[in-house]
Amino acid sequence: MNRLTRNAFKLALAAPLALALAACGDDTGDIDNGDVIEPVAAPEGSNWTETVTVSEQDGYVLGNPDAPLKLVEYASHTCGACANFAMTGKPGIEEYVATGIVSFEQRNLVRDPIDLAIATLVRCGAKENMQVLSDQAWGNLEGTFQAVNQNGAAYEAAGQLPVEQRFIAIAEAAGLIDFFAARGLSADQQRACLADTEVIERIAENSSSQADELGINSTPTFLLNGRVLDARSWSDLEPILQRAGARQE
């Protein structure tokens, strides 16, 4: 693990759980109006809402990987607004994904060690489960924070452990081992994933480098076909998708 990553981990462990990130500026805007795009049929015997691929950016793409409209979310697993979007936005997005016109990719913008632990755990099983587990973890965000508050001493002590032990201890303090075990990931499987320092380092480094490259400093932040959007909710996003061509006329 290089010095930059070690410093990032150190800062993350010191970050407050209720970290509030500033909103993006207004230097980006909507996608230009586009012609109506015809639906794209999924391969025989499959459907786009069950199709998952991993992108070059280590994001998890739901839907047609060659969709003409590629929607990306940079999200944090300890972000309340991201949790709200998972509950209110994903059902609407899946309707567009089903047409093959829109794909939805989830990428990480890591804010703190609990976020990094969850980002690691949702990757621990089959790639098809990554977004499903993420949504379930967001649905339990309040419970996660309550567990950390109740186990504050154990959480703080985790920061002094070697990295290969640190995120196991963080997950235990946050109640994550039991939570994900109830959703099909055995405790042994989780601990093995959380001890994989190469994977943890890659998630952290991808988050940092992509955020720097794109100028992203808040979550959720959405991109459409590579362009950062001035949107924070499904009510903001759906009109943009429709203007870009994901509509029926």
VMD Tcl script that draws the C-alpha trace (Angstrom):
set ca {
  {0.00 0.00 0.00}
  {1.54 3.33 -1.01}
  {1.88 6.40 1.19}
  {-0.96 8.26 -0.52}
  {-3.38 5.42 0.13}
  {-2.21 5.03 3.73}
  {-2.84 8.73 4.26}
  {-6.29 8.42 2.70}
  {-7.14 5.58 5.06}
  {-5.85 7.58 8.03}
  {-7.96 10.59 7.08}
  {-10.98 8.39 6.46}
  {-10.71 6.83 9.90}
  {-10.69 10.29 11.42}
  {-13.68 11.52 9.41}
  {-16.97 12.04 11.25}
  {-19.81 9.71 10.34}
  {-22.13 12.61 9.60}
  {-19.73 14.04 7.03}
  {-21.50 16.61 4.85}
  {-20.04 17.30 1.43}
  {-20.55 20.53 -0.45}
  {-22.86 20.50 -3.44}
  {-21.38 20.73 -6.90}
  {-21.22 24.09 -8.60}
  {-23.32 25.16 -11.54}
  {-20.66 24.71 -14.23}
  {-22.49 21.73 -15.74}
  {-25.91 21.38 -17.26}
  {-28.44 19.23 -19.03}
  {-27.84 17.02 -22.03}
  {-29.03 18.63 -25.25}
  {-32.41 17.63 -26.64}
  {-32.24 14.46 -28.70}
  {-34.42 12.46 -31.04}
  {-36.49 9.62 -29.65}
  {-34.35 6.47 -29.32}
  {-35.88 3.14 -30.25}
  {-35.78 0.37 -27.61}
  {-32.98 -2.18 -27.88}
  {-33.99 -5.81 -27.39}
  {-32.02 -7.90 -24.91}
  {-30.43 -11.15 -26.12}
  {-32.88 -14.02 -26.31}
  {-33.57 -15.55 -22.91}
  {-32.36 -12.53 -20.97}
  {-33.51 -9.10 -19.92}
  {-31.60 -5.92 -19.35}
  {-32.68 -5.45 -15.71}
  {-30.77 -8.63 -14.81}
  {-27.70 -7.90 -16.95}
  {-24.67 -6.65 -15.00}
  {-21.17 -5.91 -16.27}
  {-18.13 -4.32 -14.64}
  {-16.76 -1.24 -16.39}
  {-13.16 -0.20 -16.92}
  {-13.70 2.27 -14.07}
  {-14.64 -0.63 -11.74}
  {-18.26 0.51 -11.74}
  {-21.13 -1.97 -11.86}
  {-23.34 -1.43 -14.91}
  {-26.98 -2.51 -14.85}
  {-28.49 -2.98 -18.29}
  {-27.34 -2.87 -21.89}
  {-23.57 -2.20 -21.77}
  {-23.87 -0.58 -25.20}
  {-26.90 1.55 -24.31}
  {-26.95 4.88 -26.15}
  {-27.61 6.68 -22.86}
  {-25.15 5.78 -20.12}
  {-26.16 7.10 -16.69}
  {-23.52 6.96 -13.95}
  {-23.92 7.66 -10.24}
  {-21.01 8.44 -7.96}
  {-22.32 7.41 -4.55}
  {-21.25 6.92 -0.97}
  {-22.63 4.14 1.22}
  {-22.81 6.53 4.19}
  {-24.59 9.32 2.29}
  {-28.19 9.96 3.33}
  {-29.07 11.53 -0.03}
  {-27.68 8.43 -1.79}
  {-29.82 6.25 0.47}
  {-32.86 8.32 -0.43}
  {-32.08 8.00 -4.14}
  {-31.74 4.22 -3.84}
  {-35.25 4.09 -2.41}
  {-36.94 6.67 -4.65}
  {-34.95 6.66 -7.88}
  {-33.93 3.11 -8.64}
  {-37.43 1.79 -9.44}
  {-37.84 4.51 -12.06}
  {-34.38 3.93 -13.49}
  {-35.04 0.21 -13.90}
  {-38.02 0.98 -16.13}
  {-35.68 2.83 -18.50}
  {-32.97 0.16 -18.18}
  {-35.52 -2.46 -19.29}
  {-35.80 -0.73 -22.68}
  {-32.10 -1.15 -23.45}
  {-31.88 2.60 -24.07}
  {-30.39 3.50 -20.69}
  {-27.75 1.76 -18.60}
  {-27.12 2.62 -14.97}
  {-23.61 2.38 -13.53}
  {-22.80 2.69 -9.84}
  {-19.33 3.96 -8.89}
  {-17.83 4.79 -5.50}
  {-16.89 8.11 -4.01}
  {-15.52 6.91 -0.67}
  {-16.09 9.24 2.29}
  {-15.09 7.22 5.35}
  {-14.01 3.74 6.50}
  {-17.54 2.39 6.93}
  {-18.28 3.45 3.37}
  {-15.16 1.61 2.20}
  {-16.08 -1.50 4.18}
  {-19.55 -1.60 2.62}
  {-18.13 -0.92 -0.86}
  {-15.92 -3.96 -0.35}
  {-18.69 -6.19 0.97}
  {-21.19 -5.48 -1.82}
  {-18.50 -6.66 -4.26}
  {-17.89 -9.82 -2.26}
  {-20.41 -12.02 -4.06}
  {-21.71 -12.28 -7.60}
  {-21.55 -9.09 -9.64}
  {-25.31 -9.32 -10.23}
  {-25.85 -8.72 -6.50}
  {-23.70 -5.62 -6.12}
  {-26.38 -2.99 -6.71}
  {-29.00 -5.07 -4.90}
  {-26.82 -5.33 -1.79}
  {-25.93 -1.65 -2.03}
  {-29.59 -0.68 -2.03}
  {-30.25 -2.92 0.96}
  {-27.30 -1.41 2.84}
  {-28.64 2.09 2.13}
  {-32.00 0.97 3.46}
  {-30.24 0.03 6.72}
  {-28.09 3.17 6.96}
  {-29.66 4.37 10.20}
  {-29.13 0.95 11.77}
  {-25.49 1.00 10.72}
  {-24.92 4.39 12.32}
  {-26.68 3.24 15.49}
  {-24.41 0.19 15.71}
  {-21.30 2.33 15.35}
  {-22.50 4.73 18.01}
  {-23.13 1.80 20.37}
  {-19.73 0.28 19.59}
  {-17.71 3.46 19.42}
  {-14.72 2.12 21.35}
  {-14.41 -0.91 19.06}
  {-14.73 1.31 16.00}
  {-11.98 3.64 17.20}
  {-9.74 0.71 18.13}
  {-10.11 -0.70 14.62}
  {-8.13 2.25 13.29}
  {-5.02 1.02 15.10}
  {-5.08 -2.45 13.55}
  {-3.11 -3.57 10.48}
  {-5.04 -2.94 7.28}
  {-5.74 -6.64 6.72}
  {-7.55 -6.69 10.07}
  {-8.84 -3.13 10.18}
  {-11.87 -3.39 7.93}
  {-12.99 -6.67 9.48}
  {-13.08 -4.90 12.85}
  {-14.85 -1.89 11.34}
  {-17.51 -4.14 9.80}
  {-18.01 -5.96 13.08}
  {-18.39 -2.68 15.00}
  {-20.93 -1.45 12.45}
  {-23.00 -4.64 12.56}
  {-22.24 -5.32 8.90}
  {-21.12 -8.95 9.25}
  {-24.51 -10.02 10.61}
  {-26.36 -7.79 8.15}
  {-24.73 -9.24 5.05}
  {-24.73 -12.79 6.44}
  {-28.52 -12.54 6.48}
  {-28.33 -11.68 2.77}
  {-26.27 -14.61 1.57}
  {-22.66 -13.67 2.32}
  {-21.20 -15.94 4.98}
  {-19.16 -14.39 7.78}
  {-16.04 -16.23 6.56}
  {-16.59 -14.98 3.01}
  {-16.96 -11.42 4.25}
  {-13.84 -11.56 6.41}
  {-11.82 -12.89 3.48}
  {-12.99 -10.01 1.30}
  {-12.32 -7.43 4.01}
  {-8.79 -8.79 4.46}
  {-8.02 -8.40 0.74}
  {-5.97 -5.23 0.90}
  {-5.45 -5.13 -2.88}
  {-9.19 -4.85 -3.49}
  {-9.65 -2.27 -0.74}
  {-6.76 -0.21 -2.05}
  {-8.14 -0.36 -5.60}
  {-11.57 0.87 -4.51}
  {-10.01 3.75 -2.56}
  {-7.61 4.73 -5.32}
  {-10.28 4.57 -8.04}
  {-12.51 6.79 -5.94}
  {-9.77 9.35 -5.42}
  {-8.41 9.42 -8.96}
  {-11.83 9.54 -10.66}
  {-13.09 12.25 -8.33}
  {-10.01 14.33 -9.09}
  {-10.28 13.74 -12.83}
  {-13.97 14.67 -13.01}
  {-13.97 17.34 -10.30}
  {-16.55 15.44 -8.21}
  {-16.73 16.36 -4.53}
  {-20.26 15.45 -3.47}
  {-22.65 12.53 -3.50}
  {-24.75 11.64 -5.27}
  {-23.29 13.04 -8.47}
  {-24.70 11.86 -11.80}
  {-23.17 11.76 -15.27}
  {-24.92 11.10 -18.56}
  {-22.69 10.03 -21.43}
  {-19.70 11.44 -19.57}
  {-21.23 14.81 -18.77}
  {-21.77 15.81 -15.13}
  {-25.40 16.71 -14.49}
  {-26.89 19.40 -12.31}
  {-29.25 16.85 -10.76}
  {-29.65 15.30 -7.34}
  {-32.93 13.38 -7.47}
  {-35.03 11.20 -9.76}
  {-37.37 14.12 -10.37}
  {-34.32 15.99 -11.74}
  {-32.96 13.06 -13.72}
  {-36.02 11.71 -15.51}
  {-36.68 14.87 -17.56}
  {-33.01 14.89 -18.61}
  {-33.22 11.29 -19.81}
  {-36.41 12.05 -21.70}
  {-34.93 15.12 -23.38}
  {-31.92 13.00 -24.36}
  {-34.19 10.58 -26.22}
  {-35.39 8.01 -23.66}
  {-39.08 8.66 -24.25}
  {-41.88 7.13 -26.24}
  {-43.81 9.24 -28.74}
}
mol new
graphics top color blue
foreach p $ca { graphics top sphere $p radius 0.5 }
foreach p [lrange $ca 0 end-1] q [lrange $ca 1 end] { graphics top cylinder $p $q radius 0.2 }
display resetview
